[in-house]
Amino acid sequence: MTRPNKGSYPTVPVVVRGQHFPSIAATARHFGITSQSVHSCLENGRPDSIGTRGSYGPRLPFTIAGRQFKSKRGLARLLGYSQSGLSYRLSNDHGYALIESLVGKLPLES
């Protein structure tokens, strides 16, 4: 029998890609996501997708004009674009050149 915890989910051991966690809450804390996200993955039979940002996967560094950014989303915010707006501009040669030019004018981080 499981005992109730602070949240709405019972204390249930969780295994994600071979790593064992004592509860849904502990799993969520480890991956920096909500307990609801963990519970949803478990309900849908996808425990290995926990902590992978769903179908999008983890954020990967993005390089343009010889500069590396933590993500395309981060670059979009820095330039004042939405992520979809940046992606649209990068999808054609003229827009790519514009973004490359803007990135070249950004101050170097210290």
SERO-4910 file (N, C-alpha, C, O; in steps of 0.05 Angstrom, whole numbers):
BEGIN
 pado doro    nc1    nc2    nc3   cac1   cac2   cac3    cc1    cc2    cc3    oc1    oc2    oc3
  Met    A     17    -24      0      0      0      0     18     25      0     38     26     14
  Thr    A     10     44    -16     26     69    -17     15     90      2     -9     90      7
  Arg    A     32    106     12     23    127     30     20    153     14     35    158     -5
  Pro    A      1    170     21     -2    195      7     21    214     13     33    213     35
  Asn    A     28    230     -6     49    250     -1     38    278     -4     13    281     -6
  Lys    A     55    299     -4     45    326     -5     29    332    -30      8    345    -28
  Gly    A     38    322    -53     24    327    -78      1    308    -81     -7    294    -62
  Ser    A    -10    307   -105    -33    291   -110    -25    263   -120    -43    246   -125
  Tyr    A      0    257   -123      9    231   -133     19    213   -111     33    223    -93
  Pro    A     13    188   -112     23    170    -91     53    165    -93     64    170   -114
  Thr    A     65    156    -72     93    150    -73     97    124    -88     90    102    -78
  Val    A    108    126   -111    112    103   -129    141    104   -139    150    125   -148
  Pro    A    155     82   -137    182     81   -148    181     85   -179    163     75   -192
  Val    A    200    100   -189    201    105   -218    229     97   -228    249    103   -216
  Val    A    230     85   -252    255     78   -265    256     92   -292    238     88   -309
  Val    A    276    108   -296    280    123   -321    307    115   -333    328    122   -321
  Arg    A    307    103   -356    331     94   -370    351     81   -350    375     86   -351
  Gly    A    340     63   -333    357     48   -315    363     61   -289    376     49   -271
  Gln    A    356     86   -286    361    101   -261    336    100   -243    314    106   -252
  His    A    340     92   -218    318     88   -200    313    113   -182    332    125   -172
  Phe    A    287    120   -179    279    142   -162    258    132   -143    242    115   -150
  Pro    A    257    143   -118    238    133    -98    209    142   -103    191    130    -92
  Ser    A    206    163   -119    179    174   -122    177    191   -148    197    198   -160
  Ile    A    153    198   -155    148    216   -178    160    243   -171    172    256   -189
  Ala    A    156    253   -147    167    279   -139    198    280   -141    209    299   -151
  Ala    A    211    258   -132    240    257   -133    249    257   -162    270    269   -169
  Thr    A    235    242   -179    241    241   -208    239    269   -220    256    278   -235
  Ala    A    217    283   -213    212    310   -224    234    329   -215    244    345   -231
  Arg    A    242    328   -190    263    345   -180    290    340   -194    304    359   -202
  His    A    296    315   -198    321    307   -212    323    319   -240    343    329   -248
  Phe    A    301    317   -255    301    326   -283    292    355   -286    293    366   -308
  Gly    A    285    368   -264    277    396   -265    251    401   -280    247    421   -294
  Ile    A    232    382   -277    206    384   -289    184    381   -268    190    377   -245
  Thr    A    159    383   -276    138    381   -256    130    352   -252    136    334   -269
  Ser    A    119    347   -229    109    320   -223     87    312   -243     85    288   -250
  Gln    A     72    331   -252     51    325   -271     63    315   -297     52    297   -310
  Ser    A     86    326   -306     99    317   -330    108    288   -327    105    272   -345
  Val    A    120    282   -304    129    254   -299    105    235   -299    106    214   -312
  His    A     84    243   -285     60    226   -284     48    222   -311     40    199   -318
  Ser    A     47    243   -328     37    241   -355     53    220   -371     41    204   -386
  Cys    A     79    222   -370     96    203   -385     91    174   -375     90    156   -392
  Leu    A     88    171   -349     83    144   -339     56    134   -348     53    111   -355
  Glu    A     35    151   -347      9    143   -355      8    135   -384     -7    117   -392
  Asn    A     24    149   -401     24    144   -430     44    121   -437     48    116   -461
  Gly    A     56    108   -417     74     86   -422    100     94   -434    113     79   -449
  Arg    A    109    119   -428    134    129   -440    154    138   -418    162    162   -418
  Pro    A    161    121   -400    179    130   -378    206    139   -388    219    155   -375
  Asp    A    215    129   -411    242    137   -421    241    165   -434    263    176   -440
  Ser    A    218    176   -437    217    203   -448    218    224   -426    218    248   -431
  Ile    A    218    216   -401    219    234   -378    245    250   -379    267    238   -381
  Gly    A    244    276   -378    267    293   -378    280    297   -405    303    308   -406
  Thr    A    267    289   -427    279    293   -453    265    316   -469    270    319   -493
  Arg    A    248    331   -456    233    353   -468    215    342   -490    212    354   -512
  Gly    A    202    319   -485    183    308   -504    196    300   -530    218    291   -531
  Ser    A    181    305   -552    192    297   -578    213    316   -588    227    310   -608
  Tyr    A    216    339   -575    236    358   -584    265    351   -575    284    360   -587
  Gly    A    267    335   -555    294    327   -545    306    350   -529    295    372   -527
  Pro    A    330    346   -519    343    367   -503    352    390   -520    357    386   -544
  Arg    A    354    413   -509    364    436   -524    393    431   -531    409    422   -515
  Leu    A    399    438   -556    427    435   -565    438    462   -571    424    481   -578
  Pro    A    465    466   -567    477    491   -574    472    498   -603    470    480   -620
  Phe    A    470    524   -609    465    533   -636    487    552   -644    493    571   -629
  Thr    A    499    547   -667    522    563   -676    514    578   -702    504    566   -721
  Ile    A    520    604   -702    516    620   -726    537    642   -726    543    653   -705
  Ala    A    548    648   -749    569    669   -752    592    665   -732    603    684   -722
  Gly    A    599    640   -728    622    633   -710    616    637   -681    635    635   -665
  Arg    A    592    643   -673    584    647   -645    566    625   -636    548    617   -651
  Gln    A    570    615   -612    553    593   -602    534    604   -581    541    620   -564
  Phe    A    509    595   -583    488    603   -564    476    578   -551    477    556   -563
  Lys    A    466    581   -527    455    557   -513    433    544   -529    430    519   -528
  Ser    A    417    559   -543    395    548   -559    386    569   -579    393    592   -577
  Lys    A    371    559   -599    360    578   -619    340    597   -606    338    620   -613
  Arg    A    326    586   -586    307    603   -571    321    626   -557    311    649   -557
  Gly    A    344    620   -545    359    641   -531    369    663   -550    367    686   -544
  Leu    A    378    654   -574    386    674   -594    362    691   -603    364    715   -606
  Ala    A    339    678   -607    315    692   -616    308    714   -595    302    736   -603
  Arg    A    309    707   -570    302    726   -549    322    749   -549    315    773   -546
  Leu    A    348    743   -552    369    763   -552    365    783   -575    370    807   -572
  Leu    A    356    773   -598    352    790   -622    324    803   -623    319    820   -640
  Gly    A    306    795   -604    279    806   -604    260    793   -623    240    805   -630
  Tyr    A    266    769   -631    248    753   -649    234    731   -632    244    724   -611
  Ser    A    212    721   -643    200    697   -632    217    674   -643    232    678   -663
  Gln    A    215    651   -631    231    628   -641    222    621   -670    239    615   -687
  Ser    A    196    622   -675    186    615   -702    195    637   -721    200    631   -745
  Gly    A    195    662   -713    204    684   -730    234    681   -738    241    686   -761
  Leu    A    250    673   -718    278    668   -724    281    645   -743    297    646   -762
  Ser    A    267    623   -738    268    599   -755    260    606   -784    273    597   -803
  Tyr    A    239    623   -787    231    631   -813    253    646   -828    258    641   -851
  Arg    A    265    665   -814    286    681   -826    311    664   -833    324    669   -853
  Leu    A    316    644   -817    339    627   -823    334    607   -846    352    595   -856
  Ser    A    308    605   -853    301    585   -874    306    595   -903    304    580   -922
  Asn    A    313    621   -906    319    630   -933    346    646   -932    354    656   -911
  Asp    A    359    647   -955    386    659   -956    387    688   -947    405    696   -932
  His    A    367    705   -956    367    733   -948    364    736   -918    378    752   -905
  Gly    A    345    721   -906    340    723   -878    364    712   -862    370    723   -840
  Tyr    A    377    691   -872    400    680   -858    422    701   -857    435    704   -836
  Ala    A    426    715   -879    447    736   -880    441    758   -860    459    769   -848
  Leu    A    415    765   -858    407    786   -839    413    777   -810    425    793   -795
  Ile    A    406    753   -803    411    743   -776    441    741   -771    450    749   -749
  Glu    A    456    732   -791    485    730   -788    497    758   -783    515    761   -766
  Ser    A    487    778   -797    496    805   -793    490    815   -765    506    828   -752
  Leu    A    465    810   -756    457    819   -729    474    805   -707    482    818   -688
  Val    A    479    780   -711    495    765   -691    524    776   -691    536    779   -669
  Gly    A    534    783   -714    561    795   -715    564    821   -700    586    829   -692
  Lys    A    542    835   -697    542    861   -683    537    859   -653    539    879   -639
  Leu    A    530    835   -644    525    831   -615    551    834   -600    572    825   -610
  Pro    A    551    846   -576    575    847   -560    584    819   -551    567    802   -545
  Leu    A    609    815   -550    619    789   -540    615    787   -510    619    807   -495
  Glu    A    606    764   -501    602    760   -472    629    756   -459    647    744   -470
  Ser    A    631    767   -435    656    764   -420    655    741   -401    675    736   -387
***
